Amino acid sequence: MRHLNNSIVSTFWYKYCQCMYIVYNKIIMYKRILTYIFFVITPLFGFSQDEHNHAIQYTQHKITTKSYIDLLEQKEINTCRNKEYHYYNKGKIHSSTGGYTGYLLEGRTETTLENGQLLKSGRFKHGLKVGTWEEWNTNGSLSSIVRWKHGKKQGRFQQFDDSGKLIVSGKYKKNEYHGKIRQIQDGKITVLKYRKGILKEEKDRKEGKTKKKKDKKKSKDKSKKEQKKKKSKKKKN
């Protein structure tokens, strides 16, 4: 009986170990398959999904705009009256407020000069500007950085002069100035306070500082004169 029990136990453990070994090998195999899918196949699908858009190019007055249109998922969308839509129709890129006819622009867009110098760079989604848009002057210096959301200026922005120096910075809220807007001109910083596009307050930082300094100097001069008068009176007495 003991011999039979031992044989039964040994066969049980043998089969158990054999099953566990098979399971272990299958787990390793599935891990390899999942790893392959994650690192090899997924990026390919992601790239194709982002880049399956049809590339277009439009040149006018030696200025070329390169963008994309989505031929696979193009469908009618509900437009807004106060938003500007950018679209491709009959070989040209157009823009209009409140509507469109043709294919809406999708994805990365760049506008360049004949020599390849960048003028504009940004992204479109359903024909509307989104994300960060940058513009350059013809001399190559940065002209502006503006953030867009659903076709409206939203968030921080910066504007530069022809030499690349910052002249205006602040925030947009639904295409309008909102909060503190800083203007720099001839070394003077003017701070304008807006609320939904309406000017509320204006301050000149440099002039304010100089006024304070002048007031301090005047008070010091007055105190010195008073001290001199008191000393002269004491001497006379």
C-alpha positions in Angstrom: 0.0 0.0 0.0 2.8 2.4 0.9 4.4 1.6 -2.4 1.2 2.4 -4.3 0.7 5.7 -2.3 4.2 6.8 -3.1 3.8 6.0 -6.7 0.5 7.9 -6.9 2.1 10.9 -5.1 5.1 10.9 -7.4 3.0 10.7 -10.5 0.8 13.5 -9.2 3.8 15.8 -8.5 5.4 14.9 -11.9 2.2 15.8 -13.8 1.8 19.0 -11.6 5.4 20.1 -12.4 4.9 19.3 -16.0 1.7 21.4 -16.2 3.4 24.3 -14.3 6.3 24.1 -16.8 3.9 24.4 -19.7 2.1 27.3 -18.1 5.4 29.0 -17.4 6.5 28.7 -21.0 3.2 30.0 -22.2 3.4 33.0 -19.9 6.9 33.8 -21.3 5.6 33.4 -24.8 2.6 35.7 -24.2 5.0 38.3 -22.6 7.2 38.2 -25.7 4.2 38.7 -27.9 2.8 41.6 -25.9 6.3 43.2 -25.7 6.5 42.9 -29.5 3.1 44.4 -30.0 3.8 47.3 -27.6 7.3 48.2 -28.9 7.0 47.4 -32.6 3.4 47.2 -33.9 1.8 49.9 -31.8 4.2 52.7 -32.8 3.6 51.7 -36.5 -0.2 52.0 -36.0 0.2 55.3 -34.1 2.4 56.7 -36.8 0.1 55.7 -39.6 -2.9 57.0 -37.7 -1.2 60.4 -37.3 0.3 60.5 -40.7 -2.2 58.8 -43.0 -3.4 62.3 -43.8 -2.9 63.4 -47.4 -0.1 66.0 -47.8 -1.0 69.2 -49.7 1.0 72.2 -50.8 0.0 75.6 -52.0 2.3 78.4 -53.3 1.3 82.0 -53.8 3.6 85.0 -54.2 6.6 82.8 -53.5 5.2 81.8 -50.2 4.5 78.1 -49.7 2.2 76.5 -47.2 2.5 72.7 -46.5 -0.3 71.0 -44.6 -2.5 67.9 -44.5 -6.1 66.9 -45.1 -7.8 63.8 -43.7 -9.3 61.9 -46.6 -10.4 58.9 -44.5 -12.2 60.6 -41.6 -13.5 63.7 -43.3 -17.1 64.4 -42.3 -19.4 67.4 -41.8 -18.9 69.2 -38.5 -20.9 71.8 -36.7 -19.2 75.1 -37.3 -19.2 78.2 -35.0 -20.0 81.6 -36.3 -17.1 83.4 -34.6 -14.3 80.9 -35.5 -12.0 80.9 -38.5 -11.8 77.7 -40.4 -8.9 76.7 -42.7 -9.6 74.3 -45.6 -8.3 73.0 -48.9 -10.5 73.3 -52.0 -9.7 73.3 -55.8 -5.9 73.3 -55.3 -5.9 76.2 -52.9 -5.9 76.8 -49.1 -8.7 79.1 -47.9 -9.9 80.5 -44.6 -13.3 81.8 -43.7 -15.3 82.6 -40.6 -18.2 80.4 -39.6 -18.0 77.8 -42.4 -16.0 76.0 -45.0 -16.3 74.2 -48.4 -13.8 71.4 -49.1 -11.3 69.5 -46.8 -10.5 70.9 -43.4 -6.8 71.1 -42.6 -5.4 68.5 -40.1 -2.1 68.2 -38.4 1.2 70.0 -38.7 1.3 73.1 -41.0 4.3 75.1 -42.1 4.6 78.3 -44.2 7.9 79.1 -45.8 9.6 81.5 -48.2 11.2 80.5 -51.5 14.6 80.0 -49.8 13.1 77.7 -47.1 12.9 80.4 -44.3 10.1 79.6 -41.9 7.3 82.1 -41.5 4.6 80.2 -39.6 4.5 76.9 -37.8 1.6 75.2 -35.9 -1.2 72.6 -35.9 -4.8 72.4 -37.1 -7.6 70.2 -35.8 -10.8 70.1 -37.8 -9.6 73.3 -39.6 -9.1 75.2 -36.4 -5.8 76.4 -34.9 -4.7 74.5 -31.8 -1.6 74.4 -29.6 1.4 76.7 -29.9 1.8 78.7 -33.1 5.0 80.5 -33.9 5.7 83.2 -36.5 9.0 84.6 -37.8 10.0 87.8 -39.6 11.6 87.6 -43.1 15.0 88.1 -41.5 14.6 84.9 -39.5 14.0 86.5 -36.1 11.0 85.3 -34.0 7.9 87.5 -34.4 5.3 86.0 -32.1 4.4 82.9 -30.0 0.6 82.4 -29.4 -1.3 79.5 -27.9 -4.6 78.5 -29.5 -7.5 76.4 -28.2 -10.4 75.3 -30.5 -9.6 78.1 -33.0 -9.3 80.9 -30.4 -6.3 82.6 -28.8 -6.1 81.2 -25.2 -3.2 81.4 -22.7 0.1 83.1 -22.7 1.5 85.0 -25.7 4.7 86.9 -26.7 5.4 89.5 -29.5 8.8 90.5 -30.7 10.2 93.4 -32.8 12.2 92.9 -36.0 15.4 92.4 -34.0 13.8 89.7 -31.8 13.4 91.8 -28.7 10.3 91.2 -26.6 7.8 94.1 -26.9 4.4 92.7 -25.6 3.6 89.7 -23.4 0.5 88.6 -21.4 -2.5 86.3 -21.7 -5.4 85.8 -24.1 -8.8 84.6 -23.0 -11.1 83.7 -25.9 -9.3 86.0 -28.4 -9.2 88.9 -25.9 -6.6 90.4 -23.6 -7.1 89.2 -20.1 -5.0 90.0 -17.0 -1.7 91.9 -17.0 -0.4 92.9 -20.4 3.2 94.1 -20.4 4.4 96.5 -23.1 8.1 97.4 -23.4 9.2 100.5 -25.4 12.5 102.4 -25.1 13.2 100.6 -21.9 9.9 101.5 -20.3 7.6 98.8 -19.1 3.9 99.7 -19.2 1.6 97.3 -17.4 -2.0 97.3 -18.6 -4.7 95.4 -16.7 -7.5 93.9 -18.9 -10.6 92.0 -18.1 -12.2 90.2 -21.1 -10.7 92.7 -23.5 -11.6 95.8 -21.5 -8.8 98.0 -20.2 -9.1 98.4 -16.4 -5.9 100.0 -15.2 -2.6 101.3 -16.6 0.8 101.7 -14.8 4.2 102.9 -15.9 6.8 101.0 -13.9 9.8 103.1 -14.8 8.0 106.5 -14.2 6.6 105.2 -10.9 10.1 104.3 -9.7 11.6 107.6 -10.7 8.8 109.5 -9.0 9.4 107.6 -5.8 13.1 108.4 -6.0 12.5 112.1 -6.6 10.1 112.2 -3.6 12.7 110.6 -1.4 15.4 113.1 -2.5 13.0 116.0 -1.9 12.3 114.7 1.7 16.0 114.2 2.4 16.8 117.8 1.1 14.1 119.3 3.3 15.4 117.5 6.4 18.9 118.7 5.7 17.8 122.3 5.3 15.8 122.1 8.5 18.8 120.7 10.4 21.0 123.5 9.1 18.5 126.1 10.2 18.4 124.6 13.7 22.2 124.6 13.9 22.4 128.3 12.8 19.8 129.3 15.4 21.7 127.5 18.2 25.0 129.3 17.2 23.2 132.7 17.3 21.8 131.9 20.8 
